[in-house]
Amino acid sequence: MSITPYLEHLKRTLPSGATVYYFAPDGVVYVVGRDCLRRLDPTRRSEDCIEMLRFIDTGQYTRYLIGSAVTSDENPTNATYKLGFVRPHSAFTPHAHGAEHFVLSMGYASCGLYDQERSAVAHVRLIPGSMLYIPAMMPHSFNNRADTPLPLVIANTGMGIDHEDYAITAAMAAERALRGDQAAARLLEALRQLETEMATDRVHATTSLRERLAGWLRRLASVLEGGA
């Protein structure tokens, strides 16, 4: 079976600005957006070395997601990184972050992303090894479709979870809208639409039979690898 249908699904579904990085088992990373589908395999394909930097040694490569090669105490990125866990068959309250985020999903997840251009919710199915880029202020909600906890690795710029703009929910947006904040009023509409659709769209309901079989094979693989 090819991974192409999954990548094409992402390309059709993602809103403008959002990007998924899929980490394939063979060491290739695929970068997917509405208008692009790129394969990153710089150690085996010279054409993939464009925009890559030398990573300590010749023949090793890196590409910055947050920060740059000149990041230092004098030129900080002000970034945070954290590990998260989502309960089985549960989702985060729809929200928007005041800073851009990268979320690496290591389980069977899904995400509702509000597409501002289309005034619609994009319902995105994610399989293990998919990393999603979420631009600042894009309304969204992450969901765990599986019977097991969903581990996440999250990196973002600018703010920790105690910051007032870290995760702006509909309730928070409503308070700001009452104070005359027009941007908050527009955000509130999008978040309300997300709340409604996340509860009803089948993408977020559960894993498919193929995915459950794949999950069993992944667990078998971990047992075999652990005993190597």
Secondary structure, 3 states (H helix, E strand, C coil): CCCHHHHHHHHHHCCCCCEEEEECCCCCEEEEECCEEEEECCCCCHHHHCCCEECCCCCCEECCCCCCCCCCCCCCCCEEEEEEEECCCCECCCEECCCCEEEEECCCEEEEEEECCCCEEEEEEECCCEEEEECCCCCEEEEECCCCCEEEEEEEECCCCCCCCCCEEHHHHHHHHHCCCHHHHHHHHHHHHHHHHHCCCHHHCCCCHHHHHHHHHHHHHHHHHHCC
